[in-house]
Amino acid sequence: MKTNMLEYYQQVLDKISMADPRVFRKELRKAFKRLMPEQRAELKAWFRNTCVCKVQSDELRTMTVQVQEERSLRR
């Protein structure tokens, strides 16, 4: 049952990660309240590897490349 709840929350968070940040935070808090400590650690690792953080880092890379291109055009 424990693993099923962790998988359930991972699926829910994955589906809503891009939809609405407020709902995502609410569901993430709910998951942390209901999961066991070792499951929380697994959820945190999953979140850092596959969820919003990964998208943000990709966006930052894109922005960095754009800024570098603009700088090279100015020279």
DAZI-V143393 format. One line per field, one symbol per residue. phi: phi as a letter, one per 20 degrees, with the letter a starting at -180 (. if undefined). psi: psi as a letter, one per 20 degrees, with the letter a starting at -180 (. if undefined). Layout:
# DAZI-V143393
phi = ???
psi = ???
This chain:
# DAZI-V143393
phi = .ffffffgfffffffdfdfbgffgfffffffffeefgfffffffffgfecdggffffffffffffffffffffff
psi = hghhgghghggghhhjhifohghggghgggghhiqqghhgggggggghhichhggghghhgghgggggggghhh.
